[in-house]
Every structure is written in structure tokens, then in C-alpha cells.
């Protein structure tokens, strides 16, 4: 009897070893990694993105725009402490030789520094920044977003590849690449569900109204809460037209993502390859409300725009608390968005 039990146990062990039961399901690994990233205390990130643009028909004006934007490169670095949502980073935009760099900071205020202003530009003051970068809200919101995304993953569109070694910030790291390829139908479904979720979230709605109020008042002057509510509600009511416009005017040719997970299931690197065609004429027509008595001019021929984004991002210094250097803001060296409008170019 003992021999039979031993034989059964050995047989089970053999079967398990052949089927590779010790390997985690790639979707489960991704879920774990996304949860860990939301709970991360601190990290550093660098990114490199290439933008490719083409037009179905090119006029001299369009040719100039294409030559400026096609091949644009966006690079940057960011250090962040997630506990208090403080960060310091730089973004560089290279438009075929014309380069612009922008600095981003969040200490108590959220502010930026651009080459077009001699002063720091305050995007959100202390109260607004505390609301915008509320850790509890962002973490909870991120988890809800992840649930929506993972509902579209399956063993056909999510595949784990062979382990490789990457060089990152002077360190060799063994990682498992997990690729995610979404179809056009899956990607549009995710977008719609995310938008509907956000519009039904009281916390998100409050933040949107607060940001909308500040942006509108910077251009048009002071607005009452009732006026902002009316503008926001009108925008929400038109979301059906937005979804219709996306379905009719945008074709997603490629949505490929690759996440590189280390042995602790931390995301150490990610790649994106995203290609879409935007039929601007269909987008404009589909976005118009049904009761709008507006027609596109017959002689107007708006081209289809093809946009491809190819990029990579490295994440390192995970949970290694570091000092983030944030410039001191005062009345002399800073200005609000509304004050920036009339400022001279540096």
C-alpha cells in the first residue's frame, strides 16, 4: 500500500514538472505587478518616445506640418516619492532639430518651467495640488482602471516570453517579457468603459470641474459654480457623440505593449507600439450633435492622418527613497497660468 502511495506521489510530481506548474500565469503576474506599482513608495523613470505622422493627401501647408512633426522624439526622466506624490522631472521635445525642454515639479504646488517663460508657471496651488495628487484617490482610481483593463486580457492576447537580461541604470536585471496585443474592438471597449467609469466617479468629477473652472477662468474671467456645472454637464451629455466619432473616425492598426517583469514581479521596463489612422472628416461629422444643422463644405477635403507611437520606459530605484530637489516657489520667481498669457518670451 505504501509503495502504491509513493508511486502515485511520484507520478503526480512528474506530471507537474512536465506541465510546468511552477510558472505563474502571465495575466496573474501582470496583475501582481500592477498592484505592486500602485503600492510603490518611490521610483525613478526614464522614457523615450518616437512619433511618426503621415497624411493621405499632402498640401504645401500639410507638408510643412508633417516635416516638423514626423520623427519627433520625446524623452524624459522623473524621480517620484509616491507616499506624498512629490516628483521632479524633465521632458524634452525634439522636432527635427528644434529642441524644447520642460521641467515638472510637485512639492506643495504643482508647477513647470518652460523655455517660453522666465518664471516657474504654477499649474495647481497648494490646495488644488493636494486634491489633484491625493494618494488615496489615485491609488484607488488606478486599481479600478486596472480591473477594467484586465477584464480584456486572455491567453490569446497576453503571452509570456523567454527570460532575458536587460541593462538598466548600471545594473543587469533578469526579466520576463510579457506581451499584450489588443484588437481594435478590445481597445475601443476599454476606452469606453474607462470613460464611463470616470464620468460616474464623484471624486473624478469634482477634480474635472475644479480643473475646468481654472482653465476657463484663465481665458474668460470668473465663473460661478452653476456656470461650471452647466459647462461640465453639457460636455458629459455629448460623450455619446465622442464615442460615435471614435468608432467611425479612428482605426487602430496596432496596439502592442510589452512589460518586463523581474523575479519580484516589479515592472522594470515597458514598450509600446501604437498605430492608428484618424479620418478627421469623419471625426468632425460624427462628433456633431444630431440637432446641429451643420454640414461640411463640399470642397473641403480633410486628409486621413496616420500616427504611430513607438517608445520604451525604464523604471528603477524601486522603493529606494531619495531626495527630490524641488525649487522654492515665491511671488518673484513664479506666475500662475492666467498671468503667463501676457508674459514675454525668454
C-alpha positions as CSV (number, residue, x, y, z in Angstrom):
1,X,0.0,0.0,0.0
2,X,2.8,2.4,0.9
3,X,4.5,1.6,-2.4
4,X,1.3,2.5,-4.3
5,X,1.1,5.8,-2.5
6,X,4.7,6.6,-3.2
7,X,4.2,5.7,-6.9
8,X,1.1,7.9,-7.1
9,X,3.0,10.8,-5.5
10,X,6.0,10.4,-7.8
11,X,3.7,10.2,-10.8
12,X,2.0,13.5,-9.8
13,X,5.3,15.2,-9.3
14,X,6.4,14.0,-12.8
15,X,3.2,15.3,-14.4
16,X,3.5,18.7,-12.6
17,X,7.1,19.1,-13.6
18,X,6.3,18.3,-17.3
19,X,3.4,20.8,-17.4
20,X,5.5,23.5,-15.8
21,X,3.0,24.2,-13.0
22,X,5.7,26.2,-11.2
23,X,5.3,29.0,-13.8
24,X,2.9,31.7,-13.0
25,X,0.1,32.6,-15.4
26,X,1.3,35.8,-17.3
27,X,-2.0,37.6,-16.6
28,X,-1.7,36.9,-12.9
29,X,1.9,38.1,-12.9
30,X,0.8,41.3,-14.6
31,X,-2.0,41.8,-12.1
32,X,0.5,41.4,-9.3
33,X,3.0,43.8,-10.9
34,X,0.3,46.5,-11.4
35,X,-0.8,46.1,-7.8
36,X,2.8,46.5,-6.7
37,X,3.3,49.6,-8.8
38,X,0.3,51.2,-7.2
39,X,1.8,50.4,-3.7
40,X,5.3,51.5,-4.7
41,X,6.8,54.1,-2.3
42,X,9.3,55.6,-4.7
43,X,11.0,55.1,-8.1
44,X,12.8,56.7,-10.9
45,X,11.7,56.5,-14.5
46,X,13.2,57.4,-17.9
47,X,11.3,57.3,-21.2
48,X,12.0,57.6,-24.9
49,X,9.1,58.0,-27.4
50,X,9.2,58.4,-31.2
51,X,6.3,59.9,-33.1
52,X,5.7,59.2,-36.8
53,X,3.0,61.1,-38.7
54,X,1.7,60.8,-42.3
55,X,-1.2,62.2,-44.3
56,X,-3.3,60.6,-47.0
57,X,-3.1,63.8,-49.1
58,X,-0.4,66.4,-48.6
59,X,-0.9,70.1,-49.4
60,X,2.1,72.5,-49.0
61,X,0.8,73.5,-45.6
62,X,0.4,69.9,-44.5
63,X,3.8,69.1,-45.9
64,X,5.4,71.7,-43.6
65,X,3.5,70.3,-40.6
66,X,4.5,66.7,-41.5
67,X,8.2,67.7,-41.9
68,X,8.1,69.3,-38.4
69,X,6.2,66.6,-36.5
70,X,7.2,63.3,-38.3
71,X,10.1,61.8,-36.4
72,X,9.5,63.9,-33.3
73,X,11.2,62.4,-30.3
74,X,10.1,62.9,-26.7
75,X,12.5,61.9,-23.9
76,X,12.5,62.5,-20.2
77,X,13.3,61.4,-16.7
78,X,11.3,61.5,-13.4
79,X,12.0,60.9,-9.8
80,X,9.0,60.4,-7.6
81,X,8.0,59.6,-4.0
82,X,4.6,58.1,-4.2
83,X,3.8,58.5,-0.5
84,X,3.5,62.2,-0.7
85,X,3.2,62.3,-4.5
86,X,6.2,64.6,-4.8
87,X,8.2,64.5,-8.0
88,X,10.8,66.3,-10.2
89,X,11.3,65.6,-13.8
90,X,12.3,66.8,-17.3
91,X,10.8,66.4,-20.7
92,X,12.5,67.2,-23.9
93,X,10.7,67.6,-27.3
94,X,12.9,67.3,-30.4
95,X,11.1,68.5,-33.5
96,X,13.7,67.5,-36.1
97,X,16.4,69.7,-34.7
98,X,14.3,72.2,-32.8
99,X,14.5,71.1,-29.2
100,X,12.5,72.3,-26.2
101,X,12.9,71.2,-22.6
102,X,10.3,71.5,-19.9
103,X,10.8,70.9,-16.2
104,X,8.0,69.5,-14.0
105,X,7.8,69.7,-10.2
106,X,5.4,68.8,-7.4
107,X,6.2,69.8,-3.8
108,X,3.3,71.5,-2.3
109,X,2.4,73.2,-5.5
110,X,2.4,71.6,-9.0
111,X,4.5,73.8,-11.4
112,X,6.5,73.7,-14.6
113,X,9.3,75.6,-16.2
114,X,9.3,76.2,-20.0
115,X,11.7,77.9,-22.4
116,X,8.9,80.4,-23.1
117,X,8.7,81.9,-19.6
118,X,11.5,83.3,-17.4
119,X,9.4,82.2,-14.3
120,X,8.0,79.0,-13.0
121,X,4.4,78.5,-14.0
122,X,2.1,77.3,-11.2
123,X,-0.4,74.8,-12.6
124,X,-2.0,74.0,-9.3
125,X,-1.7,75.9,-6.0
126,X,-1.3,74.0,-2.7
127,X,-5.0,73.3,-2.2
128,X,-5.5,72.2,-5.8
129,X,-2.3,70.1,-5.9
130,X,-3.4,68.3,-2.7
131,X,-6.6,67.4,-4.3
132,X,-5.2,66.5,-7.7
133,X,-2.4,64.3,-6.3
134,X,-4.3,62.8,-3.4
135,X,-2.5,59.4,-2.9
136,X,-5.6,57.5,-1.7
137,X,-7.7,58.7,-4.6
138,X,-5.0,58.0,-7.2
139,X,-4.3,54.5,-5.8
140,X,-8.0,53.6,-5.7
141,X,-8.6,55.0,-9.1
142,X,-5.6,53.2,-10.5
143,X,-6.9,49.8,-9.1
144,X,-10.3,50.4,-10.7
145,X,-8.7,51.2,-14.0
146,X,-6.5,48.1,-13.8
147,X,-9.6,45.9,-13.2
148,X,-11.2,47.3,-16.4
149,X,-8.1,46.6,-18.5
150,X,-7.5,43.1,-17.1
151,X,-11.1,42.2,-18.0
152,X,-10.0,42.3,-21.6
153,X,-6.9,40.1,-21.2
154,X,-6.9,36.4,-22.1
155,X,-4.4,33.7,-23.0
156,X,-4.5,34.7,-26.7
157,X,-3.6,38.4,-26.3
158,X,-1.3,38.0,-23.3
159,X,1.9,35.9,-23.8
160,X,5.0,35.4,-21.6
161,X,8.3,35.1,-23.5
162,X,11.7,33.7,-22.6
163,X,13.6,35.4,-19.8
164,X,16.2,37.9,-20.9
165,X,18.7,40.2,-19.3
166,X,18.5,44.0,-19.6
167,X,21.0,46.7,-18.7
168,X,19.3,49.4,-16.6
169,X,20.9,52.2,-14.7
170,X,24.2,50.4,-14.4
171,X,22.6,47.1,-13.3
172,X,22.0,43.8,-15.1
173,X,18.4,42.7,-14.5
174,X,16.8,39.4,-15.5
175,X,13.3,40.0,-16.7
176,X,10.4,38.1,-18.3
177,X,8.8,40.0,-21.2
178,X,5.0,39.7,-21.2
179,X,3.4,41.0,-24.4
180,X,-0.2,42.3,-24.6
181,X,-1.8,42.8,-28.0
182,X,-5.2,44.3,-28.1
183,X,-7.5,44.2,-31.1
184,X,-9.3,47.4,-32.2
185,X,-12.6,46.1,-30.7
186,X,-10.9,45.3,-27.4
187,X,-9.1,48.7,-27.2
188,X,-12.2,50.7,-28.0
189,X,-14.2,48.8,-25.4
190,X,-11.6,49.5,-22.8
191,X,-11.6,53.2,-23.7
192,X,-15.4,53.4,-23.5
193,X,-15.6,51.6,-20.2
194,X,-12.9,53.8,-18.7
195,X,-14.6,57.0,-19.8
196,X,-18.0,55.9,-18.4
197,X,-16.4,54.9,-15.1
198,X,-14.6,58.2,-14.8
199,X,-17.8,60.2,-15.6
200,X,-19.7,58.2,-12.9
201,X,-16.9,58.8,-10.3
202,X,-17.8,61.6,-7.9
203,X,-14.1,62.1,-7.0
204,X,-13.1,62.3,-10.6
205,X,-16.0,64.6,-11.5
206,X,-15.0,67.0,-8.7
207,X,-11.4,67.2,-9.9
208,X,-12.5,67.7,-13.5
209,X,-14.8,70.6,-12.5
210,X,-12.0,72.2,-10.5
211,X,-9.5,72.0,-13.3
212,X,-12.1,73.1,-15.9
213,X,-13.0,76.1,-13.7
214,X,-9.4,77.3,-13.5
215,X,-8.7,76.8,-17.2
216,X,-11.9,78.6,-18.3
217,X,-11.4,81.5,-15.9
218,X,-7.9,81.9,-17.1
219,X,-9.3,82.6,-20.6
220,X,-12.8,84.1,-20.0
221,X,-12.8,85.5,-16.4
222,X,-14.5,84.5,-13.3
223,X,-17.3,81.9,-13.5
224,X,-19.9,80.7,-10.9
225,X,-20.2,77.1,-9.7
226,X,-23.5,76.9,-11.5
227,X,-21.9,78.1,-14.8
228,X,-19.1,75.5,-14.5
229,X,-21.7,72.8,-13.7
230,X,-23.6,73.7,-16.8
231,X,-20.5,73.6,-19.0
232,X,-19.4,70.2,-17.5
233,X,-22.9,68.6,-17.8
234,X,-23.1,69.7,-21.5
235,X,-19.7,68.1,-22.1
236,X,-20.8,64.9,-20.4
237,X,-24.1,64.8,-22.4
238,X,-22.0,65.0,-25.6
239,X,-19.9,61.9,-24.7
240,X,-22.1,59.7,-26.9
241,X,-21.1,61.7,-29.9
242,X,-17.4,61.3,-28.8
243,X,-17.8,57.5,-28.7
244,X,-19.5,57.6,-32.1
245,X,-16.8,59.8,-33.5
246,X,-14.1,57.4,-32.3
247,X,-15.8,54.3,-33.7
248,X,-16.3,55.9,-37.1
249,X,-13.2,58.1,-37.4
250,X,-10.4,56.1,-35.8
251,X,-8.9,52.9,-36.9
252,X,-6.5,51.2,-34.6
253,X,-4.0,49.3,-36.7
254,X,-1.7,48.2,-33.8
255,X,-1.8,48.2,-30.0
256,X,1.2,46.2,-28.8
257,X,2.6,46.5,-25.2
258,X,5.4,44.6,-23.6
259,X,6.0,44.6,-19.8
260,X,9.4,43.3,-18.5
261,X,8.9,41.8,-15.0
262,X,11.7,40.9,-12.7
263,X,11.7,38.0,-10.3
264,X,9.8,40.0,-7.7
265,X,7.2,40.8,-10.4
266,X,8.1,44.5,-10.4
267,X,7.8,46.2,-13.8
268,X,11.3,47.2,-14.8
269,X,10.7,48.2,-18.4
270,X,7.8,48.6,-20.8
271,X,7.5,49.1,-24.5
272,X,4.6,50.5,-26.6
273,X,4.0,50.3,-30.3
274,X,0.7,52.1,-31.2
275,X,-0.5,52.8,-34.7
276,X,-3.8,54.5,-35.7
277,X,-5.5,56.2,-38.6
278,X,-7.6,59.3,-37.9
279,X,-10.2,60.2,-40.5
280,X,-10.6,63.8,-39.5
281,X,-13.6,64.4,-41.7
282,X,-15.5,61.5,-40.2
283,X,-14.4,62.6,-36.7
284,X,-15.8,66.1,-37.2
285,X,-19.0,64.9,-38.7
286,X,-19.6,62.2,-36.1
287,X,-18.8,64.5,-33.2
288,X,-21.5,67.0,-34.2
289,X,-24.7,66.7,-32.2
290,X,-27.6,65.3,-34.2
291,X,-29.6,68.5,-33.8
292,X,-26.8,70.7,-35.2
293,X,-27.7,72.0,-38.6
294,X,-24.1,71.9,-39.9
295,X,-22.6,70.3,-42.9
296,X,-19.0,70.0,-44.0
297,X,-18.2,72.2,-47.1
298,X,-18.3,70.1,-50.2
299,X,-15.0,71.5,-51.4
300,X,-13.2,70.8,-48.0
301,X,-11.0,67.7,-48.2
302,X,-9.5,66.8,-44.9
303,X,-6.9,64.1,-45.0
304,X,-6.6,60.9,-43.0
305,X,-3.8,61.2,-40.5
306,X,-1.7,58.2,-39.6
307,X,0.0,58.4,-36.2
308,X,2.5,55.9,-34.8
309,X,3.9,56.0,-31.3
310,X,6.9,53.8,-30.5
311,X,8.5,54.1,-27.1
312,X,10.2,52.5,-24.2
313,X,10.3,53.3,-20.5
314,X,12.7,52.1,-17.8
315,X,11.7,52.0,-14.1
316,X,14.5,51.7,-11.4
317,X,15.4,52.8,-7.9
318,X,12.2,51.0,-6.9
319,X,11.3,51.6,-3.2
320,X,14.7,53.4,-2.7
321,X,13.7,56.6,-1.0
322,X,15.7,59.5,-2.4
323,X,16.0,63.2,-2.0
324,X,13.9,65.1,-4.6
325,X,15.2,68.6,-5.3
326,X,12.3,70.9,-5.8
327,X,12.9,74.7,-6.4
328,X,11.5,77.1,-3.8
329,X,8.5,79.0,-5.2
330,X,7.8,82.6,-4.3
331,X,5.9,85.6,-5.8
332,X,9.0,86.9,-7.6
333,X,10.1,83.8,-9.4
334,X,6.6,82.3,-10.3
335,X,3.4,83.2,-12.1
336,X,0.0,81.5,-12.4
337,X,-1.4,80.2,-15.7
338,X,-3.5,83.3,-16.1
339,X,-0.5,85.6,-15.6
340,X,1.5,83.7,-18.2
341,X,-0.6,84.8,-21.1
342,X,0.9,88.2,-21.3
343,X,4.5,87.3,-20.5
344,X,7.3,87.9,-22.9
345,X,9.3,85.0,-24.5
346,X,12.6,84.5,-22.7
